[in-house]
């Protein structure tokens, strides 16, 4: 029998953790290895999760059509937000991408890959080349 982690394919989302991101003060969830559906009444944060995944993997805010700057994704009343996305990498090794977004300076952000400081081009290379997302 396959273990739960090995049933995920390369590039699969293992975990998403958000702090002060749009409607969420703090949330963590672990999608399953197959089809996952985000459902709920209007205004409960479904699109916030989708935005967090896109922003957390390096997408521009403008691509989402929701905001012009990253600072608009910081929860109202907070100075910064964080996305942390754990993905299945090569050989069953998980990779974690963290993005800390500051409300100041129109939403500057700092990146980490597996706990080490990284640049946006390094994150994009990991997402596009290694994980093939």
N, C-alpha and C positions, 0 to 999 in steps of 0.2 A: 504494500500500500504506500502511495506517495505521501510525503509529509506535506502539510499545508504550504510551507514556503516554497518547496520545489515544484508545486503545481502552478506557480506563477511563471510567466514568460518574461524574457528580457524586455525592460521598459515598462512593465506593469507597476502600477502604484500599489505599494504595500501599506503606506500610512500617510495621512495628511494631518498636520497639526497647525492650527491658526491661533494667533494671539492678536487681539485688537484689530482685526481685519474686517472692515465694513460692519456687518451686523453682529459679528462674533467677538465676545470678550475673550473666550478661550474654548477651543473645541479640538478634539482629536478623534479621528476615525480610521478604520482599517477596512478598505474595500476587499471584497473577495476576489478570487482568481478568475472569475468568469464575468458575466454580465452584471453590472451594478446600475441601479436606477436611483436617481435622487427625486423624491416625490414629497409633496407637502402643499399646504394652502399657500395662497399668494402672500408674499411678504415674510416668509419664514427663513430665507437665506439660501435657497437653492442656487440661484445664479451667483451668489457670493462665493460658494464653494467652487463653481466652475471658474470664476474670475481668479480666485486664489491659486488654483492649479496652473492656469495660464501665466499669471504674473510670477508665480513661484518657479516656473520653468523658463522664464526669460522673455515672455511676450511683452510687447509694448502696450501700455494702457489704451492707446488709440485703436488697436486692433479689436478690442472688446466693445468699443462704441459706448462705453459707460462713463469714462472720465478722460481728461486730457493729460493729467499728471498723476504720478504715483501717490502723491500726498492725499489725493482724494479717496484712496483705498484705506487710509488710516481711520480707525473708528472715531467717531465724533467724541471730542473731549480727551483724546489720547495724543501723545506726542510721537509715538512710533507703533508700528505693527510688525508682525513676523509671520512668514510662511515657512513651513518645514515639510518637505516632501521626500519620503523614502521610496526609492524605486528599486526594482530588481535589476541587477547588473549582470555582467558576464559571469558565467560559472556559478550562479546562485549566490553571488556576493551582493549584498544590498548597498546602495549608494544614497546618501542623504544630501539634499540641496536645501540650504537655508537662505532666506532673504529677509534682512531687516530693513524696513522702510521708515525713513524719518519724515515727519510732517514738514520740517524746516527745509529750506532750499528746494522747494517745489518737488519734494519727494525723493531725495537722494537715497540710495540703498547700498548696503554692504552684503556681500555674498560669502557663503561658506560651503565647501564641499567636504563631506565627511569630517566636519569639525575644523577644517583648516581654511584660512582666508583664501578667497578666490576672486577672480575678475569675471565680469559678465561674459567676455569671450570664452573663458575657460568653462563656464557653465553651459554656454551654447554648444561648445564642442562636445562636452559630456552628453548633453541631451540629444544632439543631432547625430554625432558620429559613433559614440560608444553605445548609447542606449537605443539609437535609431528611432527616436520619437518624432 
